Amino acid sequence: MAQLQIREAGPGNQGIFSKSNTFAIHVKDLHKSYGAAHVLNGVNLDVEAGEFYALMGPNGSGKSTLTAIIASVVSFDSGTIEVFGEKPTKARKSFGYVPQDNFSIPLLTGRENLVYFAGILGYSGREAHTMADELLKKVGLIGDADKRAGQYSGGMRKRLELATALFPGIRLLILDEPTTGLDPAARRDFFDLVTGTVDKGTSILLITHLGADAERASRVGMMYKGQIVAEDTPEALKRAYATVDVITVETGTHNQQLAQLLEGYSKEGKLAETQTGYRIYTHDGAELVPEVIRVLDRAGVGEKSIAVSTATLEDVFFRITQHSMHEATPQ
């Protein structure tokens, strides 16, 4: 698909591939396979020092594998990768990594968890206890410091795990799907906490499949089939790829006959399927709604809801790849 060869030039691409410490992350032509499955197919990525960068893509796109390689948790086949000008294994003390799955120890208290992780980093017992209390205050958990992590709510546990990535000297914070399982309010609180607690100048790499989370970043890269296929600021991406109205039709189910009817109202006949309905792309959203309602009535769709909105980053992704964000990437 020709569109997949287009990658928008964002501010971080100036001087791309130069070996410079101005880059928190520098990745060039990175490849990774598991047997016959090619997960990363020549990934190129530069994240500037102090930048908040979001890497967005569906399950199977390769984004979590890329993150694990950057964090030196997973090996790679070929290519170049640097964190602040060094190999990731040498730069480990300069970055904090919060993976998607919970890793705090349920039977330990919040304070004990932080003391444990500080010990792994080589801090003395006294230093570990002092830093643990400081970090618990930062993430708003000092009042629950002596409660077991297994008794924390989902949001509290994410805050505890964020604290493990904020030890002194951290210059890069890597967050892999950090809001999975959190409700919208907890997601908002989490990101407010992130932006409010990281030291000024700290780089942030966020991995997500949620456009609302990616909107918080200064620059967004969209990943599909092991490559970054578009990259720019959130607003620039929407201007370039999704300058249309979006009619969201919630039917609670999918019906091939209904989808074929609705395709006729969507720009270029491209209809995005969501988990509970469809998204229609048009230049005349408000004017088209009554006709869509009539089509739904004639098709016998009883319970339904329709809303008109501006395009989101999920819509940008669909326009580029012709696949919805909630779909797994085809292998």
Summary of the structure (lengths in Angstrom):
residues: 331
radius of gyration: 21.9
end to end distance: 15.0
largest distance: 72.1
contacts: 1075
relative contact order: 0.16
helix: 36%
strand: 26%
